Amino acid sequence: MSDSTLRVGLIYPELLGTYGDRGNAVVLVQRARWRGHDAELVEVPASEPIPDSLDVYLFGGGEDDPQSMAAAGMRASAAGIGRARDNGAAVLAVCAGFQLIGHRYDTGDGESIDGLGLVDAVTRAGSPRLIGEIVVEPAEGLPILTGFENHGGRTTLGAGERPLGRVLTGGGNGDGSDGVLRDRLVGTYLHGPVLPRNPALADRLLSWVLGDLAPLDSALEEKLRAQQLDAGSAAGLRKWWQDRRLGRG
Ligand code: GLN
């Protein structure tokens, strides 16, 4: 971290902010403050360059048009984001944001939107849209994650990348996996927003920047997580049953 204040960057919230993704920034700032750290939410409006001085970069979801506008600004600031990454900054990228940290998103309208290429991933629009509760079993050391997804994109990771986890309910990347997990970087299709729903993932991101974290009482957050896990499992069961009845399963 560059100084003693944690700077959580909410990038282009007017373009990349569907389904309350702003909540991810609020949760990171609050969970740092509860532990006695100075923390600041830095909003970067779409008209401005993305600074290289942030400790966490949050890229949220958005539909194709705002996503295309956001991509242009992100590419223009790619060098600064790269410098910040070299200095230890973390990234959380959700849905459209996840697609834009990859190489490219090919929309259903024949447009090809270039991303930052921070991860080796390509996304193509597909059908049907993947909408609903999503439950993901992470690759390592994190409890099961729950979220909400609504996207057409199907993401293919390069051979050297590993996903955030395995999809138990829902669509994710479209191949049974969701997202991408890298050194100080998470990409995922989970809205919800994802961090209020999954405090362990929030703390994983914080620990990448702040180091070891003091424990927090997360009883309320865990109650929400348990409720959403029930909802996600029920949605999965319903889909399994429908597919069986229609002879698709
Ligand atoms: N436009 C992208 C898609 O449909 C992302 C949607 C989103 O961020 N919710 O795949």
Boltz pocket constraint, residues with backbone or C-beta under 6 A from the ligand:
constraints:
  - pocket:
      binder: B
      contacts: [[A, 18], [A, 60], [A, 61], [A, 62], [A, 63], [A, 64], [A, 67], [A, 94], [A, 95], [A, 96], [A, 97], [A, 150], [A, 151], [A, 152], [A, 153], [A, 154]]
      max_distance: 6.0
